[in-house]
Amino acid sequence: MKILLWHVHGGWTDSFVRGGHQYLLPTTPDRGPWGLGRAGRNWPETVLEVSPEDLAGMEIDAVVLQRPEELDFANRLTGRTPGRDLPAFYVEHNTPKPHATNSVHPLAGQNRIPIIHVTHFNRLYWDNGRAPTVVIEHGIPDPGALYTGSREGLGVMINEPVRRWRITGTDLLPAFAGVAPIELFGIGGLETAARLNLPAGRLIWKGDLPTADVHTKLADNRAYLHTARWTSLGLSLLEAMFMAMPVIVVAATEACRAVPPDAGAVSDDLGELTEAAARFIAEPDHAAACGRAARAAALEKYGLEMFLQRWDLVLGQ
């Protein structure tokens, strides 16, 4: 099939475009949010950058939408109405906003375009109205069991930790910095230690690194820390589990379903989480055993092949 989609969520797209189809990515000279294209990513040759102006004359079998504005964009650029003249699917990456339970999804008032939720939590909490819904859980390429745990520290992956603050649980980091030094990876983390008023060396921002570099550096930490309060299931958490890292996770949104008890600690009790972190630092063999359980769970539930098979089933229907 020839599938039109915008490059919005890099991690999710990285998995989606590894299927057996041709993927058309609108691309503009400024590489802005409506024309990012491949953005230098090492994706298969079946991922094609196309000029938005050329879409009207192209054969397109389906469009995957990820932002409400894309309904109009797809209509104007292709000359076809998503859900009527062009088979369409709307991927909802996020937890409901602004309200946890009363937020009405932008596509709730129609029944021609299915909403594809990436977690069961998201489908349960969004008000989907009369739109058909499907859950296709995340699947990611396996980075391998890279865990060494050689560093007595905690690894964290948060994009824009200062701007997003309580949403990503950035304010919780000092409690863990008192247990062990923290290495923070992700976009826009330079001011985090200063904003948290942490002593020198307790939280070090490692930068926004290429994925392969993040994996190898992150895996040297004794455990992975996931503090998000109100985000969808973070791909960084799943990547850490694939790498055989033990995980310390705030029990919010999909975390309780994704992380089994023997993979680390999942709790909404901050004391329990910091105690688990301290034990991982003190007992590397225990940490490694939890990491092996985390990897086994990730391989079983979030493998790339299963993700692509589920998408093929939906696309075929």
C-alpha positions in Angstrom: 0.0 0.0 0.0 1.0 3.7 -0.4 0.4 5.4 2.9 0.5 9.2 3.4 1.6 10.5 6.8 3.4 13.4 8.3 6.5 13.0 10.4 5.2 14.1 13.7 6.3 11.6 16.4 9.8 10.5 15.5 10.0 7.4 17.7 6.6 6.0 16.6 7.2 6.8 13.0 10.5 5.0 13.2 8.6 1.8 13.9 5.7 2.4 11.6 7.7 2.9 8.4 9.5 -0.5 8.9 6.4 -2.3 7.6 6.0 -3.7 4.1 4.4 -0.7 2.5 5.5 2.6 0.8 5.3 5.6 3.0 4.9 9.1 1.6 6.2 11.9 3.8 5.3 15.5 2.9 8.5 17.5 2.8 9.1 21.3 2.5 12.4 23.2 2.1 12.1 24.6 5.6 11.7 21.1 7.2 9.0 22.6 9.5 6.3 20.8 11.3 4.3 20.4 8.1 7.2 19.2 6.0 9.8 17.5 8.2 10.3 14.6 5.8 12.9 12.0 6.9 14.8 14.5 9.0 18.0 12.6 8.3 16.8 9.4 9.8 18.1 6.1 8.5 14.8 4.8 7.3 14.1 2.1 4.6 14.1 3.1 0.9 10.3 2.6 1.0 10.0 5.9 2.9 9.7 8.7 0.2 9.9 12.4 0.7 7.3 14.1 -1.5 6.4 17.7 -2.2 3.0 18.6 -0.8 2.1 20.1 -4.2 2.6 16.7 -5.9 0.1 14.8 -3.7 -2.9 15.7 -5.8 -1.7 13.6 -8.6 -0.4 10.7 -6.6 -1.9 7.3 -6.0 -2.6 7.0 -2.3 -4.2 4.0 -0.6 -4.6 5.5 2.9 -3.7 8.4 5.1 -2.6 8.2 8.7 -3.5 11.4 10.6 -2.0 12.5 13.9 -3.1 16.1 14.3 -6.7 17.5 13.9 -5.4 20.0 11.3 -4.3 17.2 9.1 -7.9 16.4 8.1 -8.0 19.7 6.3 -4.4 19.5 5.0 -5.0 16.0 3.5 -8.2 17.2 1.9 -6.6 20.3 0.3 -3.4 18.6 -0.8 -4.9 15.4 -2.2 -8.3 16.6 -3.3 -9.9 13.8 -1.5 -11.8 13.8 1.8 -10.3 11.5 4.5 -12.8 8.9 5.6 -14.9 9.3 2.5 -12.7 9.4 -0.7 -9.5 8.3 1.1 -9.3 5.6 3.7 -8.0 7.3 6.9 -6.9 6.4 10.4 -6.2 8.8 13.3 -3.4 7.9 15.6 -3.8 9.4 19.1 -0.5 9.5 20.8 -1.5 11.4 23.9 -3.4 11.2 27.1 -6.5 13.3 27.2 -6.3 17.1 27.6 -7.2 19.3 29.2 -9.3 17.1 31.5 -8.4 13.5 32.4 -11.9 12.0 32.0 -14.1 14.7 30.3 -12.0 15.6 27.3 -13.8 14.9 24.1 -11.6 13.7 21.3 -11.5 15.9 18.2 -12.8 13.0 16.1 -15.5 11.9 18.5 -18.4 13.3 16.4 -17.8 11.1 13.3 -17.7 7.3 12.6 -15.8 7.0 9.3 -12.3 7.4 10.6 -11.1 5.0 13.4 -9.1 6.4 16.3 -6.0 4.3 16.8 -4.9 4.6 20.5 -1.4 3.6 21.4 -2.4 2.5 24.9 -5.5 1.0 26.5 -5.4 3.7 29.1 -5.7 6.4 26.5 -8.7 4.7 24.9 -10.4 4.3 28.3 -9.9 7.9 29.4 -10.6 9.8 26.2 -14.3 10.5 25.4 -14.3 8.9 21.9 -17.9 9.6 21.2 -19.2 7.5 18.3 -15.8 7.1 16.6 -14.7 3.5 16.2 -11.6 2.8 18.3 -8.7 0.4 18.1 -5.7 -0.1 20.4 -2.4 -0.8 18.6 0.3 -0.8 21.3 3.8 0.4 20.7 6.4 -1.8 19.1 10.0 -0.8 18.8 13.1 -2.1 17.1 15.1 -4.1 19.7 18.3 -2.2 20.6 19.7 -5.3 22.2 20.6 -6.2 25.8 23.0 -3.3 26.3 22.8 -3.0 30.0 26.0 -3.0 32.1 24.9 -1.1 35.2 28.5 -0.2 35.8 27.7 3.3 36.9 26.1 3.8 40.3 23.6 6.3 38.9 20.1 6.6 37.6 19.4 7.3 33.9 16.4 9.5 32.8 15.1 10.4 29.4 12.9 13.5 29.4 12.3 15.9 26.5 11.8 19.5 27.6 11.9 18.7 31.3 11.7 22.4 32.3 8.8 23.4 30.1 6.7 20.3 30.9 7.7 20.1 34.6 5.0 18.4 36.6 3.6 16.6 33.5 6.9 14.7 33.1 7.6 14.6 36.9 10.7 16.8 36.7 9.9 18.1 40.1 10.4 14.6 41.5 14.0 14.3 40.5 15.5 15.8 43.6 14.2 12.9 45.7 16.1 10.5 43.6 19.2 12.7 43.2 19.6 12.3 47.0 19.9 8.6 46.4 22.3 8.6 43.4 23.5 10.9 40.7 21.2 11.3 37.7 22.1 11.4 34.1 19.4 13.2 32.1 19.0 12.7 28.3 16.7 14.6 26.0 15.8 17.9 24.4 16.1 21.1 26.4 17.5 19.8 29.7 20.3 22.3 30.2 18.6 24.4 32.9 17.1 21.5 34.8 19.7 21.2 37.6 19.6 24.9 38.2 15.8 25.0 38.3 15.8 22.2 40.8 18.5 23.8 42.9 20.5 20.7 42.9 24.2 20.6 44.1 26.8 20.2 41.4 27.1 16.7 40.0 23.8 15.4 41.3 22.0 15.9 37.9 24.0 16.1 34.7 22.3 16.8 31.4 24.0 14.7 28.7 22.3 16.4 25.8 20.0 15.5 22.9 22.1 12.7 21.4 21.6 10.3 18.5 19.5 7.3 19.5 22.4 4.8 19.4 24.6 7.0 21.6 21.7 7.5 24.1 21.3 3.7 24.4 24.9 2.9 25.1 25.4 5.7 27.6 22.0 5.2 29.3 22.7 1.4 29.7 25.7 2.1 31.9 23.5 3.5 34.7 22.4 1.1 37.4 18.7 1.7 36.7 16.2 3.7 34.6 14.0 6.2 36.2 10.6 7.2 34.7 8.8 10.0 36.5 6.0 11.0 34.1 2.6 11.8 35.6 0.5 12.4 32.6 2.1 11.3 29.4 1.3 8.3 27.2 3.5 5.3 27.6 7.0 6.6 27.0 9.1 4.9 24.3 12.2 5.6 26.3 10.8 3.4 29.1 10.3 0.6 26.7 13.7 1.1 25.2 15.3 0.8 28.7 13.4 -2.4 29.3 14.5 -3.8 26.0 18.1 -3.0 27.0 17.6 -5.1 30.2 17.6 -2.1 32.5 15.8 -2.4 35.8 13.2 0.3 36.0 11.8 2.7 38.6 8.4 4.0 37.5 5.7 6.3 38.8 2.5 4.3 38.7 0.6 6.6 36.2 -1.3 6.1 33.0 -0.2 2.8 31.3 2.8 2.0 33.5 1.1 -0.6 35.7 0.1 -2.6 32.6 3.4 -2.3 30.8 5.9 -3.0 33.7 5.6 -6.3 35.6 6.5 -6.3 39.3 9.7 -8.3 38.8 11.1 -5.7 36.3 11.7 -3.1 39.1 9.4 -0.9 41.1 6.1 0.6 40.0 4.4 2.8 42.6 2.8 6.1 43.4 4.5 6.1 46.8 7.7 8.2 46.3 9.2 6.6 49.4 8.8 3.1 47.9 10.4 4.3 44.6 13.4 5.9 46.3 13.9 2.8 48.4 13.9 0.7 45.3 16.5 3.0 43.7 18.7 2.7 46.8 18.5 -1.1 46.6 19.5 -1.1 43.0 22.5 1.0 43.7 23.5 -1.2 46.6 22.7 -4.6 45.0 23.9 -4.8 41.4 22.9 -8.5 41.1 19.4 -7.7 42.1 19.3 -4.9 39.6 20.6 -7.2 36.8 17.9 -9.8 37.6 15.1 -7.2 37.4 16.6 -5.9 34.2 16.4 -9.4 32.6 12.7 -9.6 33.6 12.1 -6.2 32.1 13.7 -7.3 28.8 11.6 -10.5 28.7 8.4 -8.5 29.2 9.3 -5.9 26.6 10.1 -8.6 24.0 6.8 -10.3 24.7 4.5 -7.3 24.6 6.2 -4.6 22.6 8.1 -6.3 19.8 8.3 -4.6 16.4 6.9 -7.6 14.4 3.7 -7.7 16.5 3.2 -4.0 16.1 3.5 -4.2 12.3 1.2 -7.2 12.1 -1.5 -5.4 14.0 -1.2 -2.4 11.7 -1.4 -4.7 8.6 -4.6 -6.2 10.0 -6.2 -2.7 10.5 -5.0 -1.5 7.1 -6.3 -4.6 5.4 -9.7 -4.1 6.9 
